[in-house]
Amino acid sequence: MPWSRRMLVDIRKWMTAEEYNEAFALCQFLPGPNIINLSIVFGARVRGAAGATAAVVALVAPPTVLMIVIGVIYAHYGDAEALQRILAGVSAAVAGLILGMFGMMLKPLLRGNWLRPVAIVAIVVVAIAIFRIPMIWTLAVMCPVSIAFVWHALGRAGEVQNLKKPGLERGPDPDQGGAS
Amino acid sequence: MNVSAGLLLTLAIQFGMLSFLAIGGGISAVPEMHRQAVEVQHWMTDRQFADLFTISQAAPGPNFLLVTLVGYFTAGISGALVATLAMCGPSCFIAYFVAKAWDRFKGARWREAIQSGMVPVSIGLIGSVAFILARTADTSAVAIGLTLATAYMTLMTKVSPLWLFAVAGILGFAGWV
């Protein structure tokens, strides 16, 4: 993801930083891989449906081939003892990377009115990781609740400030969000 | 590998559904992918899923391509292609049409509410990925230490995770994990 920013904004100047942030915020909540969504949004803006298709195919095809090659290797040698030992070490580090990403994304939520969003995060983790409730049911309950909380907070903020300035909470910083 | 059409259909349906549910990025779908592949369909063991996830994170390319690996492991090359297409297809359509409409509602309260409201849910999903993976990977004190050290380095420094993976791989190869 940080790479896409460097390419689109800094090197090729196909998008301004503001356009990128706007597109990134949109992709952040759309379903599906962020990087794919970003290429759709960008491709569609430049050349419509054809641009979007070209952007996605160019992005996905080469690494898919690479993954299949890796898959073949794993299917043959996955049980090899040395590979298992290496993977055991790297798995532990990858778990740490995801944990660190989680912490990084949590940080902006801790500012201001943190109780409700943090409660949502905690309930989702318990439901999905511990009780293994199917994702569709968890989302069906937690998304509306979370959206209602923000809706409510936006309404109150509007009354207090007598302004209709949204943007109480922001998504994770596009420079930091590691999930792509 | 001889693959039944039924298996490919199951893959297409499961990953097609995940494509709609993966709010906030491909990684959000990982807990459900794990639940399906390991606990419901028994396509692979916990360890194998953790291996594939680890490989997808360490390899170059967008890391949602875990779906390609899971598809390949389950049903060979056709499985890899079906899973990848199913994961990208539906969300691509949504992205295409929503992107066109979205700009029109800039500043609307409901738009802001949806956009911000999804954030804590997707963060919870990423926390779940960390929890599920750590439960499989952290079987020794050294492994727990590696997880915590990597989390600390990710949070507090700008060191590339690839260096940390390399160190962890060496420790693993040496048999210390």
Interface residues (C-beta under 8 A of the other chain):
Chain A: A23 A25 L26 C27 Q28 F29 L30 P31 G32 P33 N34 I35 I36 N37 I40 V41 A44 R45 A49 A52 V56 L59 V60 P62 P63 T64 L66 M67 I68 I70 G71 V72 Y74 A75 G78 A82 R85 I86 L87 A88 G89 V90 S91 A92 A93 V94 A95 G96 L97 I98 L99 G100 M101 F102 G103 M104 M105 L106 L109 P117 V118 I120 V121 A122 I123 V124 V125 I128 A129 I130 R132 P134 M135 I136 L139 M142 C143 S146 I147 A148 F149 V150 W151 L154 G155 G158 K164 P166 G167 L168 E169 R170 G171 P172 G178 A179 S180
Chain B: M17 L18 S19 F20 L21 A22 I23 G24 G25 G26 I27 S28 A29 P31 E32 R35 E39 Q48 A50 D51 L52 F53 T54 I55 S56 Q57 A58 A59 P60 G61 P62 N63 F64 L65 T68 L69 Y72 F73 I77 A80 L81 T84 M87 C88 P90 S91 C92 I94 A95 Y96 V98 A99 K100 W102 G107 R109 W110 E112 A113 I114 Q115 S116 G117 M118 V119 P120 V121 S122 I123 G124 L125 I126 G127 S128 V129 A130 F131 I132 L133 A134 T136 A137 D138 T139 V142 A143 I144 L146 T147 L148 A149 T150 A151 Y152 M153 T154 L155 P161 L164 F165 V167 A168 G169 I170 L171 G172 F173 A174 G175 W176 V177
